[in-house]
Amino acid sequence: MRYIAGQAKEEGCIFCNRLQRNDDVSSLILHRGRHCFVIMNLFPYNTGHVMILPNLHADDLDQLSAETLHEMADLLPIISRSLKRVLNCQGFNIGLNVGSVAGAGIAEHLHQHVVPRWLGDANFMPIIASTTVMPELIPSTYAKVRAELHREVTHDSSVRLVVLTRDDTRFALIGGTLPTVVADSDQSIWKAAFEHLYPWATEIEVAGWSGPTLATASSSAGDGTGLVLRAQINHPDLLPSGTTIVEYNDDVLGGLSSSDRSALRRGFDHLSPRMRP
Ligand SMILES: [Zn+2]
């Protein structure tokens, strides 16, 4: 995964470039709607800071259609519910800076900020002044939030899991397939996954996304989402019956369903390079 930080200044609009690139995991695009998309802010004011943008490269509200404005508004409760479940945040700052005079960092393409807040977190302005980024957390937060947004839009609470050993060389199969879990209505997908694996897997972390690359909601049920988890696999006696921990190689991949195989390949592709074997 590559980040904007440290790269040469790119040509054109960074938002339009990402929308056209069709690599939503690297671009941190969380959702593609009909007229708008949702992207993670790489330089967040707070964890889980996302932005809603019109697909149209527009610098003024007058240029947006009614459908676009309605969709931007419709996305707010969807994002708010998703972020609350993922991050347990208690409030939000939501806003548009229209024009550079109003503080818009990239004024040529309107973007509406949604910034999660917690009781006792720092005041808003100091957060802006000392923005810190922990890039190793970005793939994890991206995967958690994208899974939750997908669930909100499709009403599908299931997720397929790629469960890796801590050295990223082996993964878990249950009955010859990747494990899947269905979250309860008030439970986040990632927490449901952690509970599903305990106690045979512990010290679990969300390591990335293994669902489809493009963040459109039209993917067929069950195949639209996927998390990569990295975990300590405990004593074999604790494993549910039918569970095997196997190496990631062509022989093993050849014996799996095509959807499991795709999920594994994408999961390994989307692990940040630092973490890859
Ligand atoms: Zn643009």
py3Dmol code that shows the C-alpha trace and the ligand (Angstrom):
import py3Dmol

protein = """\
ATOM      1  CA  MET A   1       0.000   0.000   0.000  1.00  0.00           C
ATOM      2  CA  ARG A   2       1.258   3.459  -0.890  1.00  0.00           C
ATOM      3  CA  TYR A   3       0.442   6.657   0.884  1.00  0.00           C
ATOM      4  CA  ILE A   4       0.243  10.206  -0.321  1.00  0.00           C
ATOM      5  CA  ALA A   5       2.765  11.223   2.333  1.00  0.00           C
ATOM      6  CA  GLY A   6       6.302  11.436   1.051  1.00  0.00           C
ATOM      7  CA  GLN A   7       5.321  11.141  -2.595  1.00  0.00           C
ATOM      8  CA  ALA A   8       5.963  13.815  -5.162  1.00  0.00           C
ATOM      9  CA  LYS A   9       3.096  16.269  -5.623  1.00  0.00           C
ATOM     10  CA  GLU A  10       0.757  14.643  -8.110  1.00  0.00           C
ATOM     11  CA  GLU A  11      -0.695  16.177 -11.268  1.00  0.00           C
ATOM     12  CA  GLY A  12      -4.381  17.094 -11.299  1.00  0.00           C
ATOM     13  CA  CYS A  13      -7.001  16.662  -8.591  1.00  0.00           C
ATOM     14  CA  ILE A  14      -6.032  14.079  -5.967  1.00  0.00           C
ATOM     15  CA  PHE A  15      -9.686  13.142  -5.452  1.00  0.00           C
ATOM     16  CA  CYS A  16     -10.534  12.704  -9.153  1.00  0.00           C
ATOM     17  CA  ASN A  17      -7.297  10.752  -9.618  1.00  0.00           C
ATOM     18  CA  ARG A  18      -8.303   8.293  -6.907  1.00  0.00           C
ATOM     19  CA  LEU A  19     -11.827   7.930  -8.246  1.00  0.00           C
ATOM     20  CA  GLN A  20     -10.460   7.079 -11.700  1.00  0.00           C
ATOM     21  CA  ARG A  21      -7.720   4.751 -10.493  1.00  0.00           C
ATOM     22  CA  ASN A  22     -10.038   1.811  -9.668  1.00  0.00           C
ATOM     23  CA  ASP A  23      -7.804   0.677  -6.796  1.00  0.00           C
ATOM     24  CA  ASP A  24     -10.031   1.654  -3.912  1.00  0.00           C
ATOM     25  CA  VAL A  25      -8.026  -0.078  -1.184  1.00  0.00           C
ATOM     26  CA  SER A  26      -4.833   1.852  -1.947  1.00  0.00           C
ATOM     27  CA  SER A  27      -6.840   5.007  -2.595  1.00  0.00           C
ATOM     28  CA  LEU A  28      -8.713   4.540   0.703  1.00  0.00           C
ATOM     29  CA  ILE A  29     -12.105   4.850  -1.028  1.00  0.00           C
ATOM     30  CA  LEU A  30     -14.670   3.354   1.353  1.00  0.00           C
ATOM     31  CA  HIS A  31     -17.852   3.582  -0.711  1.00  0.00           C
ATOM     32  CA  ARG A  32     -18.864   4.452  -4.269  1.00  0.00           C
ATOM     33  CA  GLY A  33     -22.445   5.660  -4.676  1.00  0.00           C
ATOM     34  CA  ARG A  34     -24.291   6.904  -7.766  1.00  0.00           C
ATOM     35  CA  HIS A  35     -23.251  10.554  -7.433  1.00  0.00           C
ATOM     36  CA  CYS A  36     -20.859  10.606  -4.475  1.00  0.00           C
ATOM     37  CA  PHE A  37     -18.051   8.661  -2.892  1.00  0.00           C
ATOM     38  CA  VAL A  38     -16.604   8.330   0.610  1.00  0.00           C
ATOM     39  CA  ILE A  39     -12.864   8.339   1.250  1.00  0.00           C
ATOM     40  CA  MET A  40     -10.679   8.184   4.362  1.00  0.00           C
ATOM     41  CA  ASN A  41      -8.664  11.264   5.137  1.00  0.00           C
ATOM     42  CA  LEU A  42      -4.993  10.336   5.099  1.00  0.00           C
ATOM     43  CA  PHE A  43      -4.176  13.239   7.390  1.00  0.00           C
ATOM     44  CA  PRO A  44      -6.973  12.748   9.896  1.00  0.00           C
ATOM     45  CA  TYR A  45      -7.968  15.269  12.540  1.00  0.00           C
ATOM     46  CA  ASN A  46      -8.988  12.212  14.542  1.00  0.00           C
ATOM     47  CA  THR A  47      -9.165   8.447  14.022  1.00  0.00           C
ATOM     48  CA  GLY A  48     -11.906   7.512  11.547  1.00  0.00           C
ATOM     49  CA  HIS A  49     -11.987  10.925   9.829  1.00  0.00           C
ATOM     50  CA  VAL A  50     -13.735  10.385   6.482  1.00  0.00           C
ATOM     51  CA  MET A  51     -14.937  12.692   3.704  1.00  0.00           C
ATOM     52  CA  ILE A  52     -17.997  12.625   1.411  1.00  0.00           C
ATOM     53  CA  LEU A  53     -17.351  13.987  -2.082  1.00  0.00           C
ATOM     54  CA  PRO A  54     -19.390  14.475  -5.234  1.00  0.00           C
ATOM     55  CA  ASN A  55     -18.054  12.406  -8.127  1.00  0.00           C
ATOM     56  CA  LEU A  56     -18.198  15.651 -10.112  1.00  0.00           C
ATOM     57  CA  HIS A  57     -15.113  17.861  -9.863  1.00  0.00           C
ATOM     58  CA  ALA A  58     -16.923  20.906  -8.471  1.00  0.00           C
ATOM     59  CA  ASP A  59     -15.776  23.775  -6.264  1.00  0.00           C
ATOM     60  CA  ASP A  60     -19.179  25.283  -5.479  1.00  0.00           C
ATOM     61  CA  LEU A  61     -22.484  23.911  -4.216  1.00  0.00           C
ATOM     62  CA  ASP A  62     -24.311  25.575  -7.130  1.00  0.00           C
ATOM     63  CA  GLN A  63     -22.698  23.073  -9.486  1.00  0.00           C
ATOM     64  CA  LEU A  64     -24.146  20.037  -7.719  1.00  0.00           C
ATOM     65  CA  SER A  65     -27.419  18.451  -8.801  1.00  0.00           C
ATOM     66  CA  ALA A  66     -30.241  17.919  -6.326  1.00  0.00           C
ATOM     67  CA  GLU A  67     -29.616  14.163  -6.585  1.00  0.00           C
ATOM     68  CA  THR A  68     -25.981  14.668  -5.592  1.00  0.00           C
ATOM     69  CA  LEU A  69     -26.854  16.892  -2.624  1.00  0.00           C
ATOM     70  CA  HIS A  70     -29.502  14.403  -1.479  1.00  0.00           C
ATOM     71  CA  GLU A  71     -27.076  11.522  -1.709  1.00  0.00           C
ATOM     72  CA  MET A  72     -24.469  13.438   0.311  1.00  0.00           C
ATOM     73  CA  ALA A  73     -27.106  14.011   2.995  1.00  0.00           C
ATOM     74  CA  ASP A  74     -28.327  10.400   2.859  1.00  0.00           C
ATOM     75  CA  LEU A  75     -24.784   9.174   3.482  1.00  0.00           C
ATOM     76  CA  LEU A  76     -24.450  11.068   6.771  1.00  0.00           C
ATOM     77  CA  PRO A  77     -26.547   8.745   8.984  1.00  0.00           C
ATOM     78  CA  ILE A  78     -25.050   5.711   7.229  1.00  0.00           C
ATOM     79  CA  ILE A  79     -21.527   6.917   8.015  1.00  0.00           C
ATOM     80  CA  SER A  80     -22.454   8.003  11.515  1.00  0.00           C
ATOM     81  CA  ARG A  81     -23.932   4.585  12.411  1.00  0.00           C
ATOM     82  CA  SER A  82     -20.939   2.821  10.883  1.00  0.00           C
ATOM     83  CA  LEU A  83     -18.337   4.898  12.717  1.00  0.00           C
ATOM     84  CA  LYS A  84     -20.194   4.577  16.017  1.00  0.00           C
ATOM     85  CA  ARG A  85     -20.178   0.796  15.760  1.00  0.00           C
ATOM     86  CA  VAL A  86     -16.552   0.581  14.621  1.00  0.00           C
ATOM     87  CA  LEU A  87     -15.000   3.173  16.920  1.00  0.00           C
ATOM     88  CA  ASN A  88     -17.498   3.724  19.759  1.00  0.00           C
ATOM     89  CA  CYS A  89     -17.292   7.460  19.098  1.00  0.00           C
ATOM     90  CA  GLN A  90     -19.778   9.655  20.927  1.00  0.00           C
ATOM     91  CA  GLY A  91     -20.172  12.570  18.536  1.00  0.00           C
ATOM     92  CA  PHE A  92     -19.066  14.104  15.242  1.00  0.00           C
ATOM     93  CA  ASN A  93     -17.903  17.325  13.670  1.00  0.00           C
ATOM     94  CA  ILE A  94     -19.476  17.457  10.225  1.00  0.00           C
ATOM     95  CA  GLY A  95     -18.800  20.216   7.753  1.00  0.00           C
ATOM     96  CA  LEU A  96     -17.922  21.615   4.368  1.00  0.00           C
ATOM     97  CA  ASN A  97     -15.286  24.281   3.835  1.00  0.00           C
ATOM     98  CA  VAL A  98     -16.346  25.982   0.603  1.00  0.00           C
ATOM     99  CA  GLY A  99     -13.464  27.946  -0.905  1.00  0.00           C
ATOM    100  CA  SER A 100      -9.883  28.328   0.288  1.00  0.00           C
ATOM    101  CA  VAL A 101     -10.892  31.500   2.166  1.00  0.00           C
ATOM    102  CA  ALA A 102     -13.023  29.225   4.374  1.00  0.00           C
ATOM    103  CA  GLY A 103     -10.142  26.887   5.074  1.00  0.00           C
ATOM    104  CA  ALA A 104     -10.609  24.225   2.405  1.00  0.00           C
ATOM    105  CA  GLY A 105      -7.260  22.501   1.886  1.00  0.00           C
ATOM    106  CA  ILE A 106      -8.189  21.315  -1.618  1.00  0.00           C
ATOM    107  CA  ALA A 107     -10.739  23.933  -2.626  1.00  0.00           C
ATOM    108  CA  GLU A 108     -11.227  22.811  -6.233  1.00  0.00           C
ATOM    109  CA  HIS A 109     -13.164  19.650  -5.287  1.00  0.00           C
ATOM    110  CA  LEU A 110     -15.814  19.991  -2.574  1.00  0.00           C
ATOM    111  CA  HIS A 111     -15.468  17.544   0.298  1.00  0.00           C
ATOM    112  CA  GLN A 112     -17.562  17.212   3.411  1.00  0.00           C
ATOM    113  CA  HIS A 113     -15.647  16.181   6.544  1.00  0.00           C
ATOM    114  CA  VAL A 114     -17.031  13.733   9.094  1.00  0.00           C
ATOM    115  CA  VAL A 115     -14.742  13.685  12.147  1.00  0.00           C
ATOM    116  CA  PRO A 116     -15.510  11.313  15.043  1.00  0.00           C
ATOM    117  CA  ARG A 117     -15.281  12.745  18.568  1.00  0.00           C
ATOM    118  CA  TRP A 118     -14.912  11.200  21.991  1.00  0.00           C
ATOM    119  CA  LEU A 119     -15.519  12.701  25.396  1.00  0.00           C
ATOM    120  CA  GLY A 120     -12.191  14.079  26.567  1.00  0.00           C
ATOM    121  CA  ASP A 121     -10.415  14.008  23.213  1.00  0.00           C
ATOM    122  CA  ALA A 122      -8.378  17.091  22.359  1.00  0.00           C
ATOM    123  CA  ASN A 123     -10.012  20.303  21.218  1.00  0.00           C
ATOM    124  CA  PHE A 124     -10.596  20.570  17.500  1.00  0.00           C
ATOM    125  CA  MET A 125      -8.073  23.294  16.622  1.00  0.00           C
ATOM    126  CA  PRO A 126      -5.074  21.741  18.413  1.00  0.00           C
ATOM    127  CA  ILE A 127      -5.837  18.499  16.608  1.00  0.00           C
ATOM    128  CA  ILE A 128      -5.656  20.311  13.268  1.00  0.00           C
ATOM    129  CA  ALA A 129      -2.454  22.106  14.248  1.00  0.00           C
ATOM    130  CA  SER A 130      -0.588  18.953  15.214  1.00  0.00           C
ATOM    131  CA  THR A 131      -1.983  16.350  12.849  1.00  0.00           C
ATOM    132  CA  THR A 132      -0.216  13.082  13.402  1.00  0.00           C
ATOM    133  CA  VAL A 133      -0.573  10.030  11.236  1.00  0.00           C
ATOM    134  CA  MET A 134       0.030   6.454  12.238  1.00  0.00           C
ATOM    135  CA  PRO A 135       0.107   4.802   8.806  1.00  0.00           C
ATOM    136  CA  GLU A 136       0.227   1.278  10.213  1.00  0.00           C
ATOM    137  CA  LEU A 137      -3.275   1.807  11.568  1.00  0.00           C
ATOM    138  CA  ILE A 138      -4.730   3.043   8.286  1.00  0.00           C
ATOM    139  CA  PRO A 139      -5.251  -0.387   6.621  1.00  0.00           C
ATOM    140  CA  SER A 140      -6.888  -1.596   9.819  1.00  0.00           C
ATOM    141  CA  THR A 141      -9.254   1.356  10.221  1.00  0.00           C
ATOM    142  CA  TYR A 142     -10.011   1.303   6.484  1.00  0.00           C
ATOM    143  CA  ALA A 143     -11.015  -2.381   6.585  1.00  0.00           C
ATOM    144  CA  LYS A 144     -13.176  -1.998   9.683  1.00  0.00           C
ATOM    145  CA  VAL A 145     -15.030   1.062   8.391  1.00  0.00           C
ATOM    146  CA  ARG A 146     -15.450  -0.291   4.871  1.00  0.00           C
ATOM    147  CA  ALA A 147     -16.942  -3.543   6.191  1.00  0.00           C
ATOM    148  CA  GLU A 148     -19.416  -1.562   8.260  1.00  0.00           C
ATOM    149  CA  LEU A 149     -20.403   0.802   5.430  1.00  0.00           C
ATOM    150  CA  HIS A 150     -20.923  -2.173   3.134  1.00  0.00           C
ATOM    151  CA  ARG A 151     -23.190  -3.717   5.731  1.00  0.00           C
ATOM    152  CA  GLU A 152     -25.217  -0.503   6.098  1.00  0.00           C
ATOM    153  CA  VAL A 153     -25.750  -0.215   2.358  1.00  0.00           C
ATOM    154  CA  THR A 154     -26.446  -3.900   1.580  1.00  0.00           C
ATOM    155  CA  HIS A 155     -28.009  -5.029   4.918  1.00  0.00           C
ATOM    156  CA  ASP A 156     -25.668  -8.032   4.786  1.00  0.00           C
ATOM    157  CA  SER A 157     -24.026  -8.524   8.204  1.00  0.00           C
ATOM    158  CA  SER A 158     -21.861 -11.492   7.232  1.00  0.00           C
ATOM    159  CA  VAL A 159     -18.138 -11.352   6.586  1.00  0.00           C
ATOM    160  CA  ARG A 160     -15.587 -13.797   5.256  1.00  0.00           C
ATOM    161  CA  LEU A 161     -12.380 -13.949   7.270  1.00  0.00           C
ATOM    162  CA  VAL A 162      -8.786 -14.530   6.249  1.00  0.00           C
ATOM    163  CA  VAL A 163      -7.207 -15.511   9.580  1.00  0.00           C
ATOM    164  CA  LEU A 164      -3.426 -15.372   9.349  1.00  0.00           C
ATOM    165  CA  THR A 165      -0.772 -16.619  11.729  1.00  0.00           C
ATOM    166  CA  ARG A 166       1.327 -13.803  13.139  1.00  0.00           C
ATOM    167  CA  ASP A 167       4.149 -14.465  10.635  1.00  0.00           C
ATOM    168  CA  ASP A 168       1.681 -14.149   7.708  1.00  0.00           C
ATOM    169  CA  THR A 169       2.607 -17.586   6.280  1.00  0.00           C
ATOM    170  CA  ARG A 170      -0.405 -19.741   7.186  1.00  0.00           C
ATOM    171  CA  PHE A 171      -4.160 -19.239   7.445  1.00  0.00           C
ATOM    172  CA  ALA A 172      -7.211 -20.988   8.905  1.00  0.00           C
ATOM    173  CA  LEU A 173      -9.727 -23.134   7.058  1.00  0.00           C
ATOM    174  CA  ILE A 174     -12.849 -24.535   8.715  1.00  0.00           C
ATOM    175  CA  GLY A 175     -14.321 -27.486   6.857  1.00  0.00           C
ATOM    176  CA  GLY A 176     -12.163 -26.584   3.855  1.00  0.00           C
ATOM    177  CA  THR A 177     -13.468 -23.017   3.526  1.00  0.00           C
ATOM    178  CA  LEU A 178     -12.571 -19.627   4.949  1.00  0.00           C
ATOM    179  CA  PRO A 179     -14.459 -18.941   8.180  1.00  0.00           C
ATOM    180  CA  THR A 180     -17.460 -16.619   7.979  1.00  0.00           C
ATOM    181  CA  VAL A 181     -19.288 -14.838  10.759  1.00  0.00           C
ATOM    182  CA  VAL A 182     -22.568 -12.920  11.002  1.00  0.00           C
ATOM    183  CA  ALA A 183     -22.622  -9.879  13.300  1.00  0.00           C
ATOM    184  CA  ASP A 184     -25.522  -9.118  15.652  1.00  0.00           C
ATOM    185  CA  SER A 185     -27.431  -5.948  14.866  1.00  0.00           C
ATOM    186  CA  ASP A 186     -25.744  -3.824  17.537  1.00  0.00           C
ATOM    187  CA  GLN A 187     -22.291  -5.339  17.119  1.00  0.00           C
ATOM    188  CA  SER A 188     -19.557  -4.210  14.743  1.00  0.00           C
ATOM    189  CA  ILE A 189     -18.360  -6.697  12.146  1.00  0.00           C
ATOM    190  CA  TRP A 190     -14.794  -6.637  13.443  1.00  0.00           C
ATOM    191  CA  LYS A 191     -15.835  -7.269  17.058  1.00  0.00           C
ATOM    192  CA  ALA A 192     -18.085 -10.132  15.932  1.00  0.00           C
ATOM    193  CA  ALA A 193     -15.099 -11.637  14.128  1.00  0.00           C
ATOM    194  CA  PHE A 194     -12.882 -11.376  17.205  1.00  0.00           C
ATOM    195  CA  GLU A 195     -15.523 -13.045  19.395  1.00  0.00           C
ATOM    196  CA  HIS A 196     -16.076 -15.757  16.807  1.00  0.00           C
ATOM    197  CA  LEU A 197     -12.402 -16.764  16.872  1.00  0.00           C
ATOM    198  CA  TYR A 198     -11.856 -16.641  20.623  1.00  0.00           C
ATOM    199  CA  PRO A 199     -10.403 -18.699  22.327  1.00  0.00           C
ATOM    200  CA  TRP A 200      -8.576 -20.612  19.626  1.00  0.00           C
ATOM    201  CA  ALA A 201      -7.190 -17.403  18.177  1.00  0.00           C
ATOM    202  CA  THR A 202      -6.130 -14.541  20.462  1.00  0.00           C
ATOM    203  CA  GLU A 203      -4.113 -11.305  20.281  1.00  0.00           C
ATOM    204  CA  ILE A 204      -6.100 -10.614  17.123  1.00  0.00           C
ATOM    205  CA  GLU A 205      -5.587  -7.515  14.973  1.00  0.00           C
ATOM    206  CA  VAL A 206      -7.344  -6.384  11.809  1.00  0.00           C
ATOM    207  CA  ALA A 207      -4.556  -6.383   9.210  1.00  0.00           C
ATOM    208  CA  GLY A 208      -6.413  -5.367   6.072  1.00  0.00           C
ATOM    209  CA  TRP A 209      -9.241  -5.817   3.610  1.00  0.00           C
ATOM    210  CA  SER A 210      -9.896  -8.964   1.575  1.00  0.00           C
ATOM    211  CA  GLY A 211     -13.178  -8.032  -0.099  1.00  0.00           C
ATOM    212  CA  PRO A 212     -13.532  -6.710  -3.656  1.00  0.00           C
ATOM    213  CA  THR A 213     -11.213  -3.930  -4.735  1.00  0.00           C
ATOM    214  CA  LEU A 214     -13.968  -1.580  -5.906  1.00  0.00           C
ATOM    215  CA  ALA A 215     -16.179  -0.164  -3.158  1.00  0.00           C
ATOM    216  CA  THR A 216     -19.459  -0.424  -5.071  1.00  0.00           C
ATOM    217  CA  ALA A 217     -22.398  -1.912  -3.202  1.00  0.00           C
ATOM    218  CA  SER A 218     -23.546  -4.050  -6.126  1.00  0.00           C
ATOM    219  CA  SER A 219     -21.313  -7.020  -5.287  1.00  0.00           C
ATOM    220  CA  SER A 220     -23.247 -10.242  -4.807  1.00  0.00           C
ATOM    221  CA  ALA A 221     -24.239 -11.196  -1.268  1.00  0.00           C
ATOM    222  CA  GLY A 222     -21.457 -12.636   0.861  1.00  0.00           C
ATOM    223  CA  ASP A 223     -18.747 -11.707  -1.624  1.00  0.00           C
ATOM    224  CA  GLY A 224     -18.851  -7.959  -1.054  1.00  0.00           C
ATOM    225  CA  THR A 225     -16.769  -7.816   2.083  1.00  0.00           C
ATOM    226  CA  GLY A 226     -13.846  -9.453   3.844  1.00  0.00           C
ATOM    227  CA  LEU A 227     -11.381  -8.846   6.649  1.00  0.00           C
ATOM    228  CA  VAL A 228      -7.816 -10.041   7.076  1.00  0.00           C
ATOM    229  CA  LEU A 229      -7.055 -10.817  10.700  1.00  0.00           C
ATOM    230  CA  ARG A 230      -3.658 -11.579  12.149  1.00  0.00           C
ATOM    231  CA  ALA A 231      -3.777 -13.713  15.281  1.00  0.00           C
ATOM    232  CA  GLN A 232      -1.968 -15.930  17.717  1.00  0.00           C
ATOM    233  CA  ILE A 233      -3.275 -19.440  16.922  1.00  0.00           C
ATOM    234  CA  ASN A 234      -3.498 -21.344  20.184  1.00  0.00           C
ATOM    235  CA  HIS A 235      -3.151 -24.995  21.143  1.00  0.00           C
ATOM    236  CA  PRO A 236      -4.624 -27.439  18.583  1.00  0.00           C
ATOM    237  CA  ASP A 237      -6.972 -28.798  21.268  1.00  0.00           C
ATOM    238  CA  LEU A 238      -8.804 -25.468  21.206  1.00  0.00           C
ATOM    239  CA  LEU A 239      -9.453 -25.488  17.452  1.00  0.00           C
ATOM    240  CA  PRO A 240     -13.084 -26.113  16.410  1.00  0.00           C
ATOM    241  CA  SER A 241     -13.532 -29.474  14.693  1.00  0.00           C
ATOM    242  CA  GLY A 242     -12.653 -29.389  11.017  1.00  0.00           C
ATOM    243  CA  THR A 243     -10.230 -26.484  11.463  1.00  0.00           C
ATOM    244  CA  THR A 244      -6.856 -26.656   9.772  1.00  0.00           C
ATOM    245  CA  ILE A 245      -4.034 -24.136   9.698  1.00  0.00           C
ATOM    246  CA  VAL A 246      -2.458 -24.370   6.253  1.00  0.00           C
ATOM    247  CA  GLU A 247       0.323 -22.736   4.287  1.00  0.00           C
ATOM    248  CA  TYR A 248      -0.380 -20.107   1.677  1.00  0.00           C
ATOM    249  CA  ASN A 249       0.815 -21.789  -1.512  1.00  0.00           C
ATOM    250  CA  ASP A 250      -0.497 -22.704  -4.959  1.00  0.00           C
ATOM    251  CA  ASP A 251      -1.370 -26.294  -4.000  1.00  0.00           C
ATOM    252  CA  VAL A 252      -3.604 -25.185  -1.152  1.00  0.00           C
ATOM    253  CA  LEU A 253      -5.138 -22.346  -3.169  1.00  0.00           C
ATOM    254  CA  GLY A 254      -5.976 -24.809  -5.968  1.00  0.00           C
ATOM    255  CA  GLY A 255      -8.219 -26.810  -3.622  1.00  0.00           C
ATOM    256  CA  LEU A 256     -10.383 -23.848  -2.610  1.00  0.00           C
ATOM    257  CA  SER A 257     -13.519 -22.286  -4.070  1.00  0.00           C
ATOM    258  CA  SER A 258     -12.845 -19.447  -6.463  1.00  0.00           C
ATOM    259  CA  SER A 259     -14.365 -16.887  -4.083  1.00  0.00           C
ATOM    260  CA  ASP A 260     -12.154 -18.062  -1.188  1.00  0.00           C
ATOM    261  CA  ARG A 261      -9.136 -18.043  -3.483  1.00  0.00           C
ATOM    262  CA  SER A 262      -9.874 -14.478  -4.600  1.00  0.00           C
ATOM    263  CA  ALA A 263     -10.352 -13.344  -0.999  1.00  0.00           C
ATOM    264  CA  LEU A 264      -6.988 -14.830  -0.009  1.00  0.00           C
ATOM    265  CA  ARG A 265      -5.148 -13.318  -2.960  1.00  0.00           C
ATOM    266  CA  ARG A 266      -6.651  -9.888  -2.325  1.00  0.00           C
ATOM    267  CA  GLY A 267      -5.977 -10.200   1.383  1.00  0.00           C
ATOM    268  CA  PHE A 268      -2.300 -10.905   0.809  1.00  0.00           C
ATOM    269  CA  ASP A 269      -2.092  -8.146  -1.820  1.00  0.00           C
ATOM    270  CA  HIS A 270      -3.590  -5.615   0.539  1.00  0.00           C
ATOM    271  CA  LEU A 271      -1.449  -6.310   3.564  1.00  0.00           C
ATOM    272  CA  SER A 272       0.862  -3.375   3.967  1.00  0.00           C
ATOM    273  CA  PRO A 273       4.295  -4.276   2.494  1.00  0.00           C
ATOM    274  CA  ARG A 274       6.019  -3.926   5.848  1.00  0.00           C
ATOM    275  CA  MET A 275       3.926  -6.824   7.133  1.00  0.00           C
ATOM    276  CA  ARG A 276       4.240  -9.155   4.163  1.00  0.00           C
ATOM    277  CA  PRO A 277       6.301 -12.361   4.377  1.00  0.00           C
TER     278      PRO A 277
END
"""
ligand_1 = """\
1
ZN
Zn -11.604 16.556 -8.544
"""
view = py3Dmol.view(width=600, height=400)
view.addModel(protein, "pdb")
view.setStyle({"model": 0}, {"cartoon": {"style": "trace"}})
view.addModel(ligand_1, "xyz")
view.setStyle({"model": 1}, {"stick": {}})
view.zoomTo()
view.show()
